Amino acid sequence: RATGSFLEAQPDEWIIRFYGFMHAEPDLWREPRVPGDPPGPARTRPIIRLEDGRQVEPFDSRDRPAAYLPADYEPGPAGTGFPTVRRAIADAAPARAFLEALRFTEPDIVSEVLEIILPRYTQPDVAALDRAQHAADLDCIMRAMDEADTGRHSRLLEQLRGTAFLIGENAATGEQRLMPPPALYQRTRDLEIYLDGNPDAWFAADSYGPWLVQL
């Protein structure tokens, strides 16, 4: 009977008690033990209450937590876009224990880059790029590189190297497009002479001076 409409009608205090009950009954939300084993039924029910009152399933299609715990970290330009569990619920000890058992975590600047900023860069059309937003995104990316721990830093670098989020300029035609970092040269006078007229060579835009060390 734990449908979305039923759960939406319950007050926050009821949801807190509900989470406390489920935390004591792990078979309701356990992961499959072996391939083909059915998951706990709560994993496919809209049991998570977001800050805006919506009820969603606890995991997305890739079995990742569908929301974050509320946090007080200083977000970048996109950080307010995270789906978060309602704070009044997540701050209650019984509910917090259950949510952490589901592997829900607080967002941080690395999450912001991986889940909000980089997915925006899916089209190579430079003309549609908001340059002010782009500069803010670069600031956020560099901050994430500085703050990421060792394990997440490797994942972050892998994603950055594979994402076309930098403006490149063709050495032969001057055409601009968004490209991944490994496809670009840092512009120098010697390289401009050496690569002059080469249609396969691309220079990073001159506007990236403040971030050249990290790039």
Residue pairs with C-beta under 8 A, 6 or more apart in sequence:
2 42
2 45
2 46
2 47
3 45
3 46
4 46
4 55
7 15
7 46
7 47
7 49
7 55
8 53
8 54
8 55
10 18
12 49
12 86
12 88
12 89
15 49
15 86
15 89
15 95
16 89
16 92
16 94
16 95
17 94
18 47
19 89
19 94
19 95
19 98
19 99
20 94
20 95
20 97
20 98
22 28
22 29
22 42
22 47
22 98
23 94
23 97
23 98
23 101
26 40
26 101
27 40
28 40
28 41
28 42
29 40
29 42
29 43
29 58
29 101
29 102
30 39
30 40
31 39
31 40
31 43
32 38
32 39
42 58
43 57
43 58
43 59
44 57
45 57
46 55
46 56
46 57
47 55
47 57
47 58
48 55
48 56
48 57
48 58
48 66
48 67
48 85
49 55
49 85
49 86
49 89
50 56
50 67
50 83
50 84
50 85
50 86
51 70
51 83
51 84
51 85
51 86
51 87
53 86
56 66
56 67
56 83
57 66
58 65
58 66
58 102
58 104
59 65
59 66
60 66
65 102
65 103
65 104
65 105
66 83
67 82
67 83
67 84
67 85
67 104
68 82
68 83
68 84
68 85
68 104
68 105
68 106
68 107
68 111
69 84
69 85
69 90
69 96
69 99
69 100
69 104
69 105
69 106
70 84
70 85
70 86
70 87
70 90
70 91
70 106
71 84
71 106
71 107
71 108
73 79
73 106
73 107
73 108
73 109
75 107
75 109
75 112
76 109
76 112
76 113
76 117
76 136
76 137
76 139
76 140
76 143
77 133
77 136
77 137
77 140
78 112
78 116
78 117
78 137
78 140
79 107
79 109
79 112
79 116
81 116
82 107
82 111
82 112
82 115
82 116
84 90
84 107
85 99
85 104
89 95
90 96
90 99
108 147
109 140
109 143
109 144
109 147
110 144
110 147
110 148
110 152
110 156
112 140
112 144
113 140
113 141
113 144
113 156
113 159
114 155
114 156
114 159
117 137
117 140
117 141
118 159
118 160
118 163
118 165
120 137
121 163
121 164
121 165
121 178
123 178
124 164
124 177
124 178
124 179
125 177
125 178
126 167
126 176
126 177
126 178
129 167
129 178
134 167
135 207
137 165
138 208
138 210
138 211
141 160
141 165
142 211
142 214
144 156
145 153
145 156
145 157
145 160
145 214
148 156
160 180
160 181
161 180
161 181
161 182
162 180
163 180
164 177
164 178
164 179
164 180
165 178
165 180
166 178
166 179
166 180
166 181
166 184
166 204
166 205
166 208
166 215
167 176
167 177
167 178
167 179
167 204
167 205
167 207
168 176
168 177
168 178
168 179
168 183
168 184
168 202
168 203
168 204
168 205
169 175
169 176
169 202
169 203
169 204
169 205
170 176
170 177
170 199
170 201
170 202
171 192
171 195
171 196
171 197
171 198
171 199
171 201
171 202
171 203
172 196
172 197
172 198
172 199
172 201
173 199
176 205
179 202
181 204
181 215
183 202
184 202
184 203
184 204
185 191
185 195
185 201
185 202
185 203
185 204
186 203
186 204
186 212
186 215
187 203
187 204
187 206
191 203
192 203
195 201
195 203
204 215
208 215
